[in-house]
Amino acid sequence: DAGVTQSPTHLIKTRGQHVTLRCSPISGHKSVSWYQQVLGQGPQFIFQYYEKEERGRGNFPDRFSARQFPNYSSELNVNALLLGDSALYLCASSPDSNQPQHFGDGTRLSIL
Amino acid sequence: QKEVEQDPGPLSVPEGAIVSLNCTYSNSAFQYFMWYRQYSRKGPELLMYTYSSGNKEDGRFTAQVDKSSKYISLFIRDSQPSDSATYLCAMTPAGNQFYFGTGTSLTVIP
């Protein structure tokens, strides 16, 4: 079975631009979460979606938004990019929200 | 104070050693506890998942949770060079928001 897939794998943007990251969960998983991982740190929770509804939100500014589609895939959008948004963005899926999450290999976002 | 504290290491051990990795936390509402392994340039890989206090064993890995002390551990027996990676602890009160430690970098020397 395919694991969590994320696209693109790498992305370079400039300050002020907008970016959309995409995630396809493991087949049968209805919950998707997004994380930001800065080099040398653990993942920081951004959002969780379950059945297209937002179930949880971390301490990130409103420039960050997400949505989940009927096929359970998800998008993370970041507006007005800052240098500090450079990080590895991870997507994780689970069958339900309180079950262990399985991660993709992430999208590495660099802001110039 | 961070929700989850984890010593970043680095930790270096000889092949075959027993490795002990630990995390402490401050939120007594945490109920679900996980350990992940992360290789360079890859996403975290789930190793262990436990609910509430107690021990859980899976092959060479043992996870322990002591909720009274707010302390969790991961033990790796007969460590192998392929175990060299960053180990992340994670926890959640009810599954709608997950908190990770900073990760401990482990190197197993052949």
Interface residues (C-beta under 8 A of the other chain):
Chain A: V4 S33 Y35 G40 Q41 G42 P43 Q44 F45 Q48 R55 G56 G58 L90 A92 D96 S97 N98 Q99 P100 Q101 H102 F103 G104 D105 G106
Chain B: V4 Q6 P8 Y32 M34 Y36 R41 K42 G43 P44 E45 L46 Y49 L88 A90 T92 A94 G95 N96 Q97 F98 Y99 F100 G101 T102 G103
